[in-house]
């Protein structure tokens, strides 16, 4: 009996340790943003390149709404940095709308900011919104919010 209880206790301890390791490994990072050690100076001129399905418009709107401390310009030649990216939308299927009553879409978007003079990637961010009411607008605002992390603080 004592051997059996000791084995049970040892197995329980090993099991709890394994669960702790798996839970730690399974946790997602707090931010998908990947800023480098280099920051974008406040007031820098940023060009947002055209993106599929007009996502560039949503990124610009997000920058304005979140008050990111950069100046958006319409010409790449006048810019210090360039933002490029891609976005995809998965609209709600008819079954989801009929049975669940949800019209929410799934949004995936990624952006990167490159310093034009050095061609160095300064910032990258990827967002995945599973159930989004505002679609690309929500993804654009998330990109702008996390872009603030790469702006130098005064």
N, C-alpha and C positions, 0 to 999 in steps of 0.2 A: 504494500500500500504506500509506504513512504517513498519508494522509488517512483511509483506511478505519479504521486503528487508532485515530486520534484521535476519529473519529466514534463508534466502538464504546466508547471510554473515556468520552466525553461522555454517551452514552446510558446507560451503566452507572451513572454518577454521578447522572444525573437519575432513573433508576429506583430507585436506593437511597434517594435523598432522598424520592421519592414514597412508597415503602414506609414510611419512617420517619414521614412525616406521617400516613398512614393508620393505622399501628399506634398512634400517639399518640392519634388521634381515636377509635379503636375501643376503647381501654381503658376499663373501667368504673370509676366512682368507688369508692373503698374502702368507703363507707357510703352507703346510700340515705337516711339520716337527714338531716333538714333543721332543725337547731336554729337558733333566732334568737339575737340578742344577749342576750335576756332569759332568765334561768334560773328554774327553780322552786325556791323555798327548801326546804331539808331539813326534813322533818316536815310539809309541806303536806298538806292534806286533799284527796284525789282521789276523784271519783265516776266509776265506770266504767258508762257507759250500756249498756242492753241492746243486744245485737248479734245479727244473724242466726245461726241455728244454734248459739246459746249460746257464741259466740266470746268474749264478755265474761268468762265463767268461766275460759277459758284465759289471757286477758290478766291477770286477777287472780292466777291461779296462777303465772304467769310473774313478776309483780311480787314475789310472796312468795319464789319460788325464787331469783330473782336479787338479792334483798335490796335492792330499790330503796328509797331513803330517803324514802318518802312513807307517809301513813296512808290506807288505802282505807276509804271510808265508803259506807254503803248509801243515803244520802239526798243528793240534789243540793243541797238547801237548806243542808246542813252543809259543803259542799265549797268549796274555793277554785278547783279546776280540774276540768274534765270531760274524760274520754277517750271519744271516739266512734270507730267504725270499721266495717269490713266484712271478711269473709273468704269465700273460695270454695275448695272442694275438688273436684278431679277424681280420682275413684277409678280405680284400675288397671282397664283393660279386661280382658275374659276372654282376649283374645289375648295380652296382656302377661303375664297370670298363667300361661297355658298354655305359651307358647313360651319366655318368658324366666324364668318362675318368680318374678316380682316382684309383691308386693302393695303396693308403695309408691304413695302418692298424690302429686299435685301440689297444692301449697298456695299461694294468693295471699292476702295480707292487708295492710290499711292501717289505721293509726290516726292520730288527731290529738288534741292536747291543747290545750284552750282555757281561758284564764283567764276565769272566770265574770263577774267584776266589769266587765272591760273588753271582753269578747267578742273578745279578741286570740288568734290562733293562736300558741302558744308552741313547738309541736313537731309534726312530721309524720314518719311513717316508713312505708315500704312494703317488704314482703318477698315474695320469690318462691322457694319451695322446690320444685325440680323433682322430686326423688325423696325423699319424706319417709316414714319408717317411723311416726313418731308424729303425723303430720298436724297438726291444729290446735294441739296441745300445742307442737310445735316452732315454729310460727309465733308463738304467744303468747309463748313464751320469747324469741324473737328480737326481738319488739317491746319487751319489758321490758328486755332487755339494752341496746338502743340508746336507750331512754328515759332510762337513767342519764346519758347525755350532756347532757340538759337539766336535770339537778339541780345546783343551786349547790353548790360544794365549800366545806367549812368551812375 
